[in-house]
Amino acid sequence: MSSSESRLNIQEVISCFENLQDRITDSLEAEEAKSCFLEDAWKHKNGGGGRSRVMEGGAIFEKAGVNFSHVKGDALPASASEERQEIAGKPFEACGVSLVVHPLNPYVPTSHMNVRFFVADPQSEHPVWWFGGGYDLTPYYGFDEDCKHWHQTAKDVCDRFDPAYYPKFKTWCDNYFYLKHRSEPRGIGGLFFDDLVDGGFDRAFSFVDAIGKSFLDAYLPIVHKRSLKSYGERERTFQQYRRGRYVEFNLVYDRGTIFGLQSGGRTESILMSLPPVVQWKYNWTPGTGSEEQVLYEHYLKPRDWII
């Protein structure tokens, strides 16, 4: 956390995040022949608002949601202030971009990215602020080269600012995107960070901007490699079963989901991250030696993918 010793420009962050949303939705839409994003603009009850953009039924992306939000409140909700008692009950502003992409082809992984900015007591002489964000990858059928590319892209952008960032934020991601009740990771990780104030506002903002812009470099090459790979009913069934884990994490653990609901955000936009088709099976286990078992034994194990 930091005080107003660093120059704060909330409007600059808002404009950056709006541009990032445009950049990502334009790029994802360009991958589709016919489908396009539908925009739903909304207002927050205490000021601000957002733009929810959702694309469904695409040939590549079964569902993709890319949200921009800027919300205000009279008091920070418990999810944001439980570890920051000195700002509990203070007014706040929060803005960010959050996206989840659920591809149709089971060989293309689901991806998530989020960048965000919080300011507590923004009108005071000493507002408290921080950035957060990151991205992670959730394959159903893994490929080592995809995992290495994903993590190398993340490392490259981190190393431009601090070589210590990637190992720190990778470990944070591995620990965060973990389903405790299942004793398994959600996917192969990536980056996760919060409470970022390193170097003051300008430097922290530049880092978050770079993370947001690097998402497409990390994800689209994987989409291009895997989206034409043939699949059948077995693969689709397994994809839908594993999507159930995604739903469980988002509804039980995800801080963004919890913050959005507690702060009076727009429920339809907050829950746009959920996949369109999902299955739960009782006490299911993958067959011995199957491709599905390989996911559990090889890919759902935190590891150093860059060697």
Solvent accessible surface area in square Angstrom, and as a share of the most:
residue,aa,sasa,rsa
1,M,94,0.42
2,S,29,0.18
3,S,33,0.21
4,S,42,0.27
5,E,163,0.73
6,S,24,0.15
7,R,124,0.45
8,L,47,0.23
9,N,55,0.28
10,I,37,0.19
11,Q,110,0.49
12,E,71,0.32
13,V,0,0.00
14,I,13,0.07
15,S,45,0.29
16,C,24,0.14
17,F,1,0.00
18,E,54,0.24
19,N,96,0.49
20,L,11,0.05
21,Q,0,0.00
22,D,47,0.25
23,R,113,0.41
24,I,0,0.00
25,T,5,0.03
26,D,95,0.49
27,S,30,0.20
28,L,0,0.00
29,E,60,0.27
30,A,82,0.64
31,E,51,0.23
32,E,16,0.07
33,A,98,0.76
34,K,190,0.80
35,S,26,0.17
36,C,69,0.41
37,F,24,0.10
38,L,131,0.65
39,E,93,0.42
40,D,60,0.31
41,A,74,0.57
42,W,30,0.11
43,K,180,0.76
44,H,12,0.05
45,K,155,0.66
46,N,66,0.34
47,G,26,0.25
48,G,30,0.28
49,G,8,0.08
50,G,8,0.08
51,R,54,0.20
52,S,5,0.03
53,R,31,0.11
54,V,36,0.21
55,M,1,0.00
56,E,110,0.50
57,G,64,0.61
58,G,4,0.04
59,A,76,0.59
60,I,31,0.16
61,F,0,0.00
62,E,21,0.09
63,K,24,0.10
64,A,0,0.00
65,G,1,0.01
66,V,0,0.00
67,N,16,0.08
68,F,9,0.04
69,S,35,0.23
70,H,27,0.12
71,V,11,0.06
72,K,71,0.30
73,G,9,0.09
74,D,116,0.60
75,A,53,0.41
76,L,12,0.06
77,P,15,0.10
78,A,64,0.49
79,S,17,0.11
80,A,7,0.06
81,S,8,0.05
82,E,114,0.51
83,E,144,0.65
84,R,12,0.04
85,Q,127,0.56
86,E,103,0.46
87,I,5,0.02
88,A,47,0.36
89,G,48,0.47
90,K,77,0.33
91,P,55,0.35
92,F,6,0.03
93,E,21,0.09
94,A,8,0.06
95,C,5,0.03
96,G,8,0.07
97,V,0,0.00
98,S,36,0.23
99,L,0,0.00
100,V,4,0.02
101,V,0,0.00
102,H,1,0.00
103,P,0,0.00
104,L,51,0.25
105,N,10,0.05
106,P,0,0.00
107,Y,12,0.04
108,V,1,0.00
109,P,6,0.04
110,T,0,0.00
111,S,1,0.00
112,H,25,0.11
113,M,0,0.00
114,N,25,0.13
115,V,0,0.00
116,R,37,0.13
117,F,2,0.01
118,F,22,0.09
119,V,2,0.01
120,A,0,0.00
121,D,36,0.18
122,P,25,0.16
123,Q,161,0.72
124,S,42,0.27
125,E,140,0.63
126,H,108,0.48
127,P,7,0.05
128,V,26,0.15
129,W,0,0.00
130,W,4,0.01
131,F,0,0.00
132,G,0,0.00
133,G,1,0.01
134,G,2,0.02
135,Y,0,0.00
136,D,2,0.01
137,L,2,0.01
138,T,5,0.03
139,P,8,0.05
140,Y,1,0.00
141,Y,10,0.04
142,G,19,0.18
143,F,49,0.20
144,D,56,0.29
145,E,94,0.42
146,D,7,0.04
147,C,2,0.01
148,K,93,0.39
149,H,58,0.26
150,W,0,0.00
151,H,0,0.00
152,Q,70,0.31
153,T,20,0.11
154,A,0,0.00
155,K,61,0.26
156,D,72,0.38
157,V,4,0.03
158,C,0,0.00
159,D,52,0.27
160,R,170,0.62
161,F,43,0.18
162,D,45,0.23
163,P,102,0.64
164,A,57,0.44
165,Y,7,0.03
166,Y,12,0.04
167,P,72,0.46
168,K,114,0.48
169,F,3,0.01
170,K,21,0.09
171,T,74,0.43
172,W,78,0.27
173,C,0,0.00
174,D,22,0.12
175,N,102,0.52
176,Y,37,0.14
177,F,8,0.03
178,Y,71,0.27
179,L,0,0.00
180,K,137,0.58
181,H,99,0.44
182,R,93,0.34
183,S,82,0.53
184,E,21,0.09
185,P,13,0.08
186,R,4,0.02
187,G,9,0.08
188,I,8,0.04
189,G,5,0.05
190,G,0,0.00
191,L,0,0.00
192,F,12,0.05
193,F,0,0.00
194,D,10,0.05
195,D,55,0.29
196,L,10,0.05
197,V,32,0.18
198,D,60,0.31
199,G,67,0.65
200,G,17,0.17
201,F,2,0.01
202,D,75,0.39
203,R,84,0.31
204,A,2,0.02
205,F,19,0.08
206,S,55,0.36
207,F,1,0.00
208,V,1,0.00
209,D,36,0.19
210,A,11,0.08
211,I,0,0.00
212,G,0,0.00
213,K,88,0.37
214,S,10,0.06
215,F,0,0.00
216,L,17,0.09
217,D,86,0.45
218,A,0,0.00
219,Y,0,0.00
220,L,23,0.11
221,P,51,0.32
222,I,2,0.01
223,V,2,0.01
224,H,105,0.47
225,K,111,0.47
226,R,28,0.10
227,S,22,0.14
228,L,163,0.81
229,K,82,0.35
230,S,98,0.63
231,Y,83,0.32
232,G,34,0.33
233,E,147,0.66
234,R,133,0.48
235,E,22,0.10
236,R,43,0.16
237,T,33,0.19
238,F,7,0.03
239,Q,0,0.00
240,Q,19,0.09
241,Y,11,0.04
242,R,6,0.02
243,R,1,0.00
244,G,0,0.00
245,R,17,0.06
246,Y,3,0.01
247,V,15,0.09
248,E,24,0.11
249,F,0,0.00
250,N,8,0.04
251,L,91,0.45
252,V,82,0.47
253,Y,51,0.19
254,D,21,0.11
255,R,87,0.32
256,G,48,0.46
257,T,10,0.06
258,I,55,0.28
259,F,23,0.10
260,G,11,0.10
261,L,84,0.42
262,Q,93,0.41
263,S,15,0.10
264,G,33,0.32
265,G,17,0.16
266,R,73,0.27
267,T,71,0.41
268,E,128,0.57
269,S,6,0.04
270,I,33,0.17
271,L,54,0.27
272,M,13,0.06
273,S,10,0.06
274,L,37,0.19
275,P,12,0.08
276,P,57,0.36
277,V,64,0.37
278,V,46,0.27
279,Q,59,0.26
280,W,132,0.46
281,K,80,0.34
282,Y,209,0.80
283,N,127,0.65
284,W,80,0.28
285,T,103,0.60
286,P,29,0.18
287,G,45,0.43
288,T,132,0.77
289,G,67,0.65
290,S,28,0.18
291,E,82,0.37
292,E,9,0.04
293,Q,48,0.21
294,V,70,0.40
295,L,1,0.00
296,Y,39,0.15
297,E,109,0.49
298,H,57,0.25
299,Y,15,0.06
300,L,9,0.05
301,K,96,0.41
302,P,86,0.54
303,R,81,0.30
304,D,88,0.46
305,W,10,0.04
306,I,39,0.20
307,I,193,0.98
